[in-house]
């Protein structure tokens, strides 16, 4: 569904992404992990066609993203930005249905799809007429996810979708996202800095370091057989509650 083939991008004068060679299986969930500034979000923007590589290629369902087709290709994917990225002057309903209205969908079709999405994302119907500024962080993420799914995309991209949420809301939404991915059967690429979250949500992890892929595999594979010292340090760096209790006892 999504393929990077020796893709490179000069991010600025000091940092380059790539070469990236990566292929995701149709219907699978892949998590991009790594420290801040390693290129995770830039890789997602390449997948969305918001950036085009300086060399190599990025393709969706066999079609290489290029200036001439990128707008049409974007309609085949849903994109959830960090902290939702909702338009503040539109209600939740206006945000979710924006692209469908732009494409000229009939009102009855929009309403039917909206009803499906309310059920899928567990968004309370009464929140549809509320503006983003009056929604909680978890509610904004549900609206953003519903917006990304409105056109029933084949590919779903999520950039740190749970990063700004408190632990309880984040825990609940992790479970709901995992269930949703299983129900929809879509190809998903999710960016997170949380290795445990990545291992919970995704079948395959892609660990990035300084603009390149350091290692791919399941969480168990990265823990058991790290490719180098960086991988070992990164996957072992997050403290768990049991570890903290032991160290502070």
C-alpha atoms as one frame of an Amber mdcrd trajectory, in Angstrom:
protein
   0.000   0.000   0.000   2.773   2.447   0.946   6.317   2.186  -0.389   9.429
   4.314   0.078  12.151   3.477  -2.429  15.540   5.069  -1.663  13.655   8.274
  -0.786  15.780  11.247   0.249  14.862  14.760   1.325  17.141  17.597   2.311
  15.273  18.827   5.397  17.502  21.859   5.922  21.161  22.786   5.497  22.186
  20.487   8.344  19.835  17.523   8.170  18.806  15.034   5.510  16.111  12.354
   5.601  17.068   9.108   3.950  17.753   7.151   2.001  14.553   5.447   3.210
  13.478   2.101   1.784  10.340   0.810   3.440   7.214  -1.066   2.404   4.044
  -1.529   4.451   1.682  -4.423   3.864  -1.922  -3.659   2.994  -4.109  -3.733
   6.098  -1.183  -3.617   8.527  -0.327  -1.059  11.213   3.242   0.268  11.268
   4.610   2.574  13.967   7.422   5.054  13.336   9.367   5.660  16.538  12.500
   7.541  17.487  13.829  10.507  19.469  12.788  14.101  18.837  14.224  15.498
  15.609  14.979  12.122  14.027  12.639  12.704  11.065   9.485  10.823  12.118
   6.988  13.558  11.239   8.890  14.458   8.070   8.594  10.836   6.941   4.840
  11.026   7.524   4.607  14.246   5.485   6.416  12.474   2.648   3.844   9.681
   2.846   1.044  12.272   2.699   2.543  14.043  -0.305   2.906  17.271   1.678
   6.597  16.992   0.839   8.097  15.338  -2.241  11.500  13.607  -2.086  14.553
  15.134  -3.728  15.582  11.635  -4.853  13.986   8.213  -4.884  10.213   7.822
  -4.676   7.166   7.403  -2.459   4.195   5.489  -3.851   0.674   4.651  -2.705
  -0.910   1.489  -4.119   1.742   1.407  -6.840   1.366   5.030  -7.965   4.371
   7.268  -7.387   3.553  10.570  -5.715   4.386  13.480  -7.997   3.415  17.120
  -8.393   0.818  16.235 -11.028  -1.109  13.660  -9.009  -0.491  14.484  -5.374
  -3.832  16.232  -4.777  -5.802  13.286  -6.132  -3.672  10.839  -4.166  -4.271
  12.705  -0.900  -7.956  11.858  -1.174  -6.959   8.210  -0.774  -5.526   8.846
   2.684  -6.619  10.235   6.027  -4.234  12.372   8.069  -4.477  13.031  11.806
  -2.213  15.886  12.875  -0.564  16.414  16.232  -3.151  17.771  18.715  -5.906
  17.320  16.127  -5.258  20.240  13.779  -8.938  21.208  13.702 -10.175  24.471
  12.183 -11.216  26.623  15.188 -13.934  28.523  13.287 -15.796  25.328  12.329
 -17.893  23.136  14.607 -17.016  19.476  15.042 -19.564  18.669  12.343 -18.074
  21.296  10.030 -14.568  19.917  10.525 -15.542  16.287   9.928 -17.646  16.952
   6.819 -15.459  19.640   5.252 -13.933  17.586   2.408 -17.166  15.747   1.650
 -18.970  19.069   1.239 -16.117  20.414  -0.888 -16.384  17.361  -3.160 -20.122
  17.869  -3.552 -21.458  14.901  -1.619 -25.228  14.884  -1.191 -26.413  15.929
   2.307 -28.085  12.564   2.896 -24.830  10.741   2.048 -22.870  13.023   4.379
 -25.335  12.467   7.230 -25.216   8.697   6.771 -21.414   8.636   6.784 -21.322
  10.961   9.787 -23.574   8.599  11.725 -21.175   5.720  10.955 -18.187   7.764
  12.134 -19.864   8.787  15.384 -20.252   5.104  16.164 -16.716   4.203  15.030
 -14.949   6.939  16.991 -17.340   6.936  19.977 -17.906  10.666  19.594 -20.932
  11.907  21.535 -23.507  13.198  18.983 -24.191  16.353  21.025 -20.586  17.448
  20.465 -21.102  17.851  16.709 -22.299  21.443  17.132 -19.461  22.384  19.495
 -16.386  24.361  18.385 -12.916  22.838  18.985 -12.011  25.402  21.646 -14.740
  24.010  23.887 -13.749  20.351  23.441 -11.389  18.362  25.631  -8.166  16.966
  24.198  -9.646  13.498  23.836 -12.782  14.866  22.173 -10.703  16.866  19.684
  -8.772  13.732  18.756 -12.008  11.831  18.143 -13.209  14.632  15.862  -9.861
  14.690  14.049  -9.974  10.917  13.557 -13.551  11.104  12.246 -12.475  13.826
   9.800  -9.574  11.674   8.588 -11.933   8.745   8.000 -14.744  10.725   6.322
 -13.762   9.810   2.746 -13.109   6.166   3.726  -9.387   6.311   2.854  -7.304
   3.219   2.170  -4.336   4.655   4.077  -4.465   6.322   7.495  -1.585   8.485
   8.763  -1.410   9.614  12.390   1.234  11.989  13.750   1.597  11.664  17.554
  -2.209  11.423  17.865  -2.138  10.832  21.629   0.951  12.803  22.604  -0.798
  15.754  24.280  -3.343  13.758  26.297  -3.336  12.973  30.005  -2.431   9.377
  30.977  -5.986   8.128  31.617  -7.412   9.507  28.363  -4.336   8.323  26.478
  -4.684   4.790  27.864  -8.357   4.607  26.894  -7.757   5.978  23.396  -4.868
   3.559  22.816  -7.266   0.673  23.392  -9.948   2.249  21.207  -7.495   2.955
  18.390  -6.232  -0.631  18.431  -9.804  -1.924  18.244 -10.629   0.568  15.478
  -7.632  -0.436  13.371  -8.698  -4.053  13.659 -12.297  -3.279  12.663 -11.412
  -1.104   9.679  -8.641  -3.265   8.218  -6.923  -0.199   6.756  -3.213   0.350
   6.249  -2.061   2.560   9.127   1.177   4.484   9.684   1.396   6.057  13.140
   4.175   8.235  14.552   4.905   8.107  18.277   7.900   8.573  20.565   6.475
   6.012  22.992   7.915   2.544  22.295   5.353   0.758  24.461   2.510   2.531
  22.666   4.046   1.631  19.317   4.340  -2.024  20.298   0.741  -2.057  21.512
  -0.760  -0.452  18.402   1.399  -1.822  15.595   2.545  -5.154  14.183   5.792
  -3.616  12.940   8.025  -0.882  14.358  10.386   1.347  12.374  12.971   2.975
  14.632  14.570   6.094  13.150  17.822   7.802  14.103  19.237  10.971  12.533
  17.040  10.761   9.439  17.585   7.073   8.702  16.060   3.763   9.678  18.041
   2.190  12.496  16.014  -1.038  12.694  12.620  -2.507  11.804  10.767  -5.369
  13.464   8.349  -6.195  16.242   8.861  -4.702  19.683  10.010  -8.114  20.928
  12.610  -8.293  18.142  13.968  -4.822  18.893  14.267  -5.678  22.582  15.781
  -9.136  22.087  18.114  -8.370  19.183  18.903  -4.643  18.889  20.885  -3.777
  15.756  23.282  -1.477  17.596  23.879   0.421  20.838  21.460   3.224  19.901
  18.579   0.774  19.413  19.360  -0.944  22.705  19.478   2.364  24.591  16.303
   3.723  22.996  14.085   0.714  23.590  15.383   0.390  27.142  15.171   4.073
  28.060  11.521   4.320  29.141  10.959   3.702  32.805   8.015   1.592  33.881
   6.143   2.016  37.186   7.593  -1.211  38.604  11.114  -0.011  37.793  10.546
   3.368  39.455   9.130   1.738  42.593  12.129  -0.577  42.784  14.636   2.292
  42.363  12.944   4.536  44.936  12.231   1.859  47.558
